Amino acid sequence: MAVGILLITHEGIGNAMIAVATRLLRKLPLDTTALEVPFDGDAESLLPLASAALRRVDGGHGVLVLTDLYGATPSNLGQRVARLGTPVRRVSALSLPMLLRVMNYADLPLDDLPAIAAAGARNGAIIDEA
């Protein structure tokens, strides 16, 4: 009953996040892939690539799409891919704590993971008073 994870980010972010998470966890418990969008990329022309990435991680229980910046091309592409028929939930403001927290709750259903992801983002923020 595993959900797939699709990171849709600007160039240089998604694959780096997966690499660090893999290094920390040794093996990611959820099928995960990244689609890195060129800075001058167009959401409409990138839709076939996003659709293919979505299909790669969809094991039949839906896909959590994590994007880096709300309102930017990766987020807009995530919105479009969510309309393709596969159950999708989206969360923006991707961070490493968010991704790691999702991986630590790999047994949860798709509908529960957005709140888990958001909590990871909030709990990952530390104000250093030193």
Secondary structure, DSSP 4 states (H G I P E B T S, - for coil): -PPEEEEEEETTTHHHHHHHHHHHHSS-SS-EEEEEEPTT--HHHHHHHHHHHHHHH--SS-EEEEESSTTSHHHHHHHHHTTSSS-EEEE-S--HHHHHHHHHTTTS-GGGHHHHHHHHHHHT------
